[in-house]
């Protein structure tokens, strides 16, 4: 199975096999703006220029020829429209030319399934946090159900936006740490300046961002703002994950998505899980961020269940929610196939 990821800033190509399950190739090409934020049209242009090379590199890593691939999986959403359309166009072309099935994959499901597969957790609660998503979810009656989520902006978007507005990014991630983390190293807690907003099992970050930027304009020390922003945001998502555990009575938990690579967040989650005496296994850092392997993995599980899509119906869905996707393979992972 060859999987293509193109929902945001990374064009990923992954190749996996089954019986036994094995990751054969993991190629990633990431768009990095010289300044400012990420413009979807620029990402799409970048993807168009490197897609062919990325696929060739992945195949060279495996030693396979493209006609030896059994099917092509592609992330059709959620994500940025122009970027998604490049990946979808490439996958459709390969499917048509080589007469192989096209497998539709939800990007959020892929993040969750690679975490579940690589940790070996069969029925965990999942804290899924990335640039575009902040969700507490677990499987129930055929789908991943949302037990809590952000009411406005995602945690990753909060960190990126503040870093950009504060002039400490891009680059947003340096040697595995976010620009806000690096800034926070010399900081301390600002009391009574930034809001902590948890509403039931949901979180809200727009007010936190506004207050942080206001504090910056008032002349507060930047490292103190970074430290406080990070502590409040991370504590909020850990709290809603904890509430999700109590609500669902799950005995294991994982954290998935790009922000799941953050060391401090992983430590906070470990502490919380220890307090409840449950199993905690985060997704391996290498597979926290966007990658083609996770798309190929879900494509593989989908193919075993007879899931494919006709080319004329393979529209991209920028707002394709996690809880709209049927999960017929649960609780099996590729090792069980």
C-alpha positions in Angstrom: 0.0 0.0 0.0 1.3 3.4 -1.0 -0.1 6.3 1.0 0.0 10.0 0.1 -0.4 12.8 2.8 -0.9 16.4 1.7 -3.2 18.0 4.1 -1.0 20.8 5.4 2.7 21.7 5.0 4.1 18.2 4.4 3.9 16.0 1.3 4.4 12.5 2.6 4.7 9.2 0.8 4.6 6.0 2.9 4.7 2.4 1.8 3.6 -0.4 4.1 3.1 -4.1 3.8 1.0 -6.7 5.7 1.6 -10.2 7.0 3.6 -9.2 8.9 2.9 -5.5 9.0 6.0 -3.5 8.1 6.9 0.1 7.3 8.9 -0.1 4.1 9.3 3.6 3.2 8.7 7.0 4.8 9.5 10.0 2.6 8.5 13.6 3.6 8.9 16.9 1.8 8.0 19.9 4.0 7.2 23.4 2.9 8.8 26.0 5.1 8.0 29.7 4.5 10.8 32.2 4.8 8.6 34.6 6.7 5.0 34.9 7.9 2.5 32.1 7.9 1.7 29.3 5.4 -0.2 30.3 2.3 -2.2 27.4 0.8 -1.4 28.4 -2.8 2.3 28.4 -2.1 2.1 25.0 -0.4 0.2 23.6 -3.4 2.8 25.0 -5.8 5.6 23.4 -3.7 3.8 20.0 -3.6 3.3 20.1 -7.4 7.0 20.5 -7.9 8.2 17.7 -5.6 5.4 15.1 -5.7 7.1 13.0 -8.4 10.5 13.0 -6.6 8.9 12.0 -3.3 7.2 9.0 -4.8 10.4 8.0 -6.6 12.4 8.2 -3.4 9.9 6.1 -1.5 9.9 3.4 -4.1 13.7 3.4 -4.2 13.8 3.0 -0.5 11.7 -0.2 -0.8 13.3 -1.6 -4.0 9.8 -2.0 -5.4 8.5 -1.0 -8.8 5.3 1.1 -8.8 3.4 -1.7 -10.6 4.0 -3.9 -7.6 1.9 -1.6 -5.4 -1.5 -3.2 -4.7 -3.5 0.1 -4.0 -3.1 3.8 -3.5 -4.4 5.5 -0.4 -4.7 9.3 -0.1 -5.8 11.7 2.6 -8.9 13.5 1.3 -9.4 15.7 4.4 -9.5 17.5 6.6 -7.0 20.1 5.6 -6.1 23.0 3.3 -8.0 22.7 0.0 -5.2 23.6 -2.5 -2.8 21.2 -0.8 -5.3 18.4 -0.5 -6.1 18.7 -4.2 -2.5 18.1 -5.2 -2.3 14.9 -3.3 -5.7 13.7 -4.5 -4.8 14.5 -8.1 -1.6 12.5 -7.9 -3.3 9.5 -6.2 -6.1 9.5 -8.8 -3.6 9.6 -11.6 -1.7 6.6 -10.2 -4.9 4.7 -9.6 -6.2 5.2 -13.1 -2.9 4.6 -14.9 -1.9 1.4 -13.0 -5.5 0.2 -12.6 -5.3 -0.2 -8.9 -7.9 0.7 -6.1 -8.0 4.2 -4.7 -8.5 4.2 -0.9 -9.9 7.4 0.8 -8.4 8.2 4.2 -9.4 10.7 6.9 -6.3 12.5 8.1 -7.4 12.5 11.8 -8.2 8.8 11.7 -4.8 8.2 10.3 -3.1 10.0 13.2 -5.1 8.0 15.7 -4.5 4.6 14.0 -0.7 5.0 13.7 -0.6 5.8 17.4 -2.8 2.8 18.3 -0.8 0.5 16.0 2.7 1.5 17.1 1.8 1.7 20.9 -0.1 -1.6 20.8 -3.0 -0.1 22.7 -6.3 -1.8 21.6 -8.9 0.5 23.2 -7.4 3.8 24.5 -8.7 7.2 25.0 -6.9 9.5 22.5 -5.8 13.1 23.0 -5.3 14.2 19.3 -3.6 17.5 19.1 -2.0 19.2 16.0 -1.9 22.4 14.1 -5.5 22.1 13.0 -7.1 19.8 15.6 -7.6 19.5 19.4 -9.8 16.6 20.2 -10.5 14.0 23.0 -11.8 10.9 21.4 -12.3 7.2 21.8 -14.1 4.4 19.9 -17.7 3.7 20.5 -20.3 1.9 18.3 -18.5 1.9 15.0 -16.8 5.3 15.1 -14.4 7.5 17.0 -16.6 9.7 19.1 -15.6 13.1 20.2 -15.8 13.6 24.0 -14.2 17.0 24.0 -12.6 19.5 21.5 -11.5 23.0 21.0 -14.3 25.5 20.5 -12.2 27.8 18.3 -8.6 27.3 17.4 -6.4 24.2 17.7 -3.4 24.0 20.2 -0.9 23.8 17.4 -2.4 26.9 15.7 -2.3 28.8 19.0 1.5 28.1 19.4 2.2 28.9 15.7 0.2 32.1 15.6 1.7 33.5 18.8 5.2 32.7 17.7 4.6 34.4 14.4 3.0 37.5 15.9 5.8 37.7 18.5 8.5 37.6 15.9 10.1 34.3 17.1 9.1 32.3 14.0 9.4 30.9 11.4 10.9 28.4 11.7 8.3 27.2 14.1 10.1 24.0 15.2 13.8 23.9 15.9 15.6 20.6 16.7 12.2 19.1 17.7 11.2 21.9 20.0 8.6 24.6 19.2 9.8 28.2 19.1 7.5 28.9 22.1 9.2 26.1 24.0 12.7 27.6 23.3 11.5 31.1 24.3 9.9 29.7 27.5 13.2 28.2 28.7 14.2 31.4 30.5 10.7 32.4 31.5 8.5 32.2 34.6 4.8 32.3 35.4 2.8 35.5 34.8 0.1 35.5 37.4 -3.5 36.8 36.7 -2.7 37.8 33.2 -3.7 35.0 30.8 -7.1 33.1 30.9 -7.4 29.4 31.5 -10.6 28.3 29.7 -12.0 24.8 30.1 -15.7 24.4 29.5 -16.8 20.9 30.5 -14.7 18.6 28.3 -14.0 21.4 25.7 -11.2 24.0 25.6 -11.0 27.5 24.1 -7.7 29.2 23.1 -8.7 32.4 21.2 -9.0 34.4 24.4 -5.6 33.0 25.6 -4.0 34.1 22.3 -5.5 37.6 22.5 -4.5 38.1 26.2 -0.9 36.9 25.4 -0.5 39.3 22.5 -2.0 42.1 24.7 0.6 41.3 27.4 3.3 41.5 24.8 2.2 45.0 23.8 2.1 46.0 27.4 5.8 45.2 27.7 5.8 42.0 29.7 8.8 39.8 29.3 8.5 37.7 26.2 9.9 34.5 27.8 7.4 34.9 30.7 4.6 35.1 28.3 5.8 32.1 26.3 6.2 30.1 29.5 2.7 31.0 30.8 1.0 30.5 27.5 2.5 27.1 27.1 1.7 26.0 30.7 -1.9 27.1 30.5 -2.6 25.6 27.1 -1.0 22.2 27.9 -2.6 22.0 31.3 -6.0 22.7 29.7 -5.7 19.8 27.2 -4.4 17.5 29.9 -7.4 18.4 32.1 -10.0 17.7 29.4 -8.2 14.4 28.6 -8.4 13.5 32.3 -12.2 14.3 32.3 -12.5 12.1 29.2 -10.8 9.2 31.1 -13.2 9.6 34.0 -16.2 9.8 31.7 -15.3 6.8 29.5 -13.6 4.7 32.2 -10.9 3.7 29.7 -7.8 2.0 31.2 -5.2 3.3 28.7 -4.5 6.6 26.9 -2.3 7.8 24.1 -1.5 11.2 22.6 -1.3 11.6 18.8 -0.8 14.4 16.2 2.0 16.9 15.6 2.0 18.5 19.0 2.2 15.0 20.6 6.0 15.2 20.0 6.3 18.0 22.6 8.4 16.8 25.6 6.6 18.8 28.3 3.1 17.8 27.1 4.2 14.1 27.1 5.5 14.5 30.6 2.3 16.2 31.8 0.2 13.4 30.3 2.5 10.8 31.9 2.0 12.4 35.3 -1.8 12.5 34.9 -2.0 8.9 33.7 0.1 7.8 36.7 -2.3 9.5 39.1 -5.1 7.4 37.7 -2.9 4.2 37.5 -3.7 3.7 33.8 -1.4 2.7 30.9 0.0 5.6 29.0 1.9 5.2 25.7 2.3 8.2 23.4 2.8 7.9 19.7 6.5 7.6 18.8 7.9 11.1 18.1 8.8 10.3 14.5 5.2 9.5 13.6 3.6 12.3 15.6 3.8 14.8 12.7 2.1 14.4 9.3 3.4 11.5 7.3 2.5 9.1 4.4 3.0 6.0 6.5 -0.2 6.7 8.6 -2.2 7.2 5.4 -0.9 3.9 3.9 -1.6 2.1 7.2 -5.3 3.2 7.2 -5.4 2.4 3.5 -4.3 -1.1 4.2 -6.8 -1.7 6.9 -9.6 -0.2 4.7 -8.6 -2.4 1.8 -9.0 -5.5 4.0 -12.5 -4.4 4.7 -13.3 -3.8 1.0 -13.2 0.0 1.2 -12.3 1.9 -1.9 -13.7 4.9 -3.8 -14.6 5.6 -7.4 -12.4 8.3 -9.0 -15.4 10.5 -9.8 -16.5 10.5 -6.1 -13.0 11.2 -4.6 -13.7 14.8 -3.7 -11.5 16.5 -1.1 -13.3 17.4 2.1 -11.6 20.3 4.0 -13.9 19.8 7.0 -14.2 16.1 7.1 -14.8 15.4 10.8 -13.3 12.4 12.6 -16.7 11.3 14.0 -18.2 11.0 10.5 -15.9 8.1 9.5 -17.0 4.4 9.9 -14.2 2.3 11.5 -15.1 -1.3 10.5 -11.7 -2.8 11.5 -11.7 -1.8 15.2 -10.1 -3.1 17.5 -7.8 -4.8 15.0 -4.5 -3.3 13.9 -2.4 -4.3 10.9 -0.6 -6.9 13.1 -3.9 -8.7 13.4 -4.6 -8.9 9.6 
